[in-house]
């Protein structure tokens, strides 16, 4: 018998959600965030990463839609907060947002060795050496003490599924 209150948790940063979850995400728990395209799932998940990092928890992030450097920039904006984001009007009268180099350097130093963003564009010289994402995640958990794994877009993380009737089984197998 396991007392769920004794399992370590990562606070989500959202008071009502933490209350509902009895303190946050439990270690070993799988949380699936779903919603329509453009609804803010990636932003929400990266906010969970920000909050986990602020609790000194190591994080592994996979984004099937964003390159690693793009996800890092997104994470940096969230960690920097609105007081550090600078809006500069472009030639079209729209604002382009940037962070001062000092803020980026401070943020990068702050989470160095704690945020591991998977580079899904890297291909080894010998493609036979390419391991599966679940194997990479398992190694990262063991090697770096990862406590929060964020997979942004499960469909891109899985092997291709040709038969839609097998999709749920493929998702379960991946998890």
C-alpha positions, 0 to 999 in steps of 0.5 A: 500500500502506498500513501500518495501524500508521501510521494514527492511532487512538483508544483505546477505553479497554478494554485487551483491545479496544485490543490486538485492534484493534492500538491502537484505532479507526483514523481512517476505520474504521466500527465497528458495535455490535450487540446486543439491546435493553437490552444496553448498546450506548448505554452502551458507545458513549458510553463510547467518546465519553468516551475519545475526548474524554479523548484530545482528539478531537472527537466527533459524537454522534447518538442516535435514541432519546434527546434531545440533552439526555438524551444529554448528561446520560448522557455527563456521568454517565459523565465525572463518575465515581461519586465525583461522582454523588449518590443522593437517595432519592425519595418511593418509597424509590428513589434518583434520581441527580444531579450537583452543578452544579459538576461539570456546569459543569466537565464542560461547559466541559471538552468544549465545542467538542469534543462535538457532540450532534445535536439530532434534535428541531430542525425548521427553519422551512422544512422544505425546508432540512433536510439529511440526517444524513450531510450534517450529519455530513460538514459537521461532520467538515470544520468541526470536525475530528471524529474519532469519529462515534457513531450510536446507532441506525442504524435511526432515522438512515436514511430509512424502508425499506418493503421489508425485503429492501432493509434491508441495502442501505439500511444500506450506502448510509447508511454 
